[in-house]
Amino acid sequence: MIDTKKLDKFVKEIDDMKKKNKMDLSSDQDLSVGIMDLISLEQHFFFSGAKTGNTQYYDIINEVRAMRKELMVKLIPHYQGEEWCISKHLLSASMRFMEVGTKQLDLGNKKDAYAFFQKSYDLYSLFWGINMKLIDLKEVKKIDEEALDVKDQSKKSLFKKLGAIVKHAVDCCIE
């Protein structure tokens, strides 16, 4: 799964690049949220077509899908197996849980809202964990459910660990 030495080196490299102002992952974060919205648009055009019977909504799906695919390549230029589809579905599910959380918050159901927000962030962190190659999917094997790899002794969950890494590495406030 995750090589902790590789992870430490990665975090140090990010810190060094931030200090030198050579790296701005916030653009990639913005792009990932834009891609989430495009996935959402594909779904809305589908449901609008189905609900209204107007097939013109279906025709628009291809245009939005082509744009989404073109932009996803910027975040996922190299992938193996199902990583492309996994990434798309992680972004999609993250966006949907965020929207459900927002609706729950509007209804005054803060506890439910916060739980959906956490699930959304967990999936978003998993997206980055896979696409920043922090998770080596080639060597996935059964280990303690809370461990990142066989050497990981911390009892924080995978999502907590990835969330901390993403929070540290992807700073949308860099100008």
Order of alpha helices (4+ residues) and beta strands (2+ residues): alpha-alpha-alpha-alpha-alpha-alpha
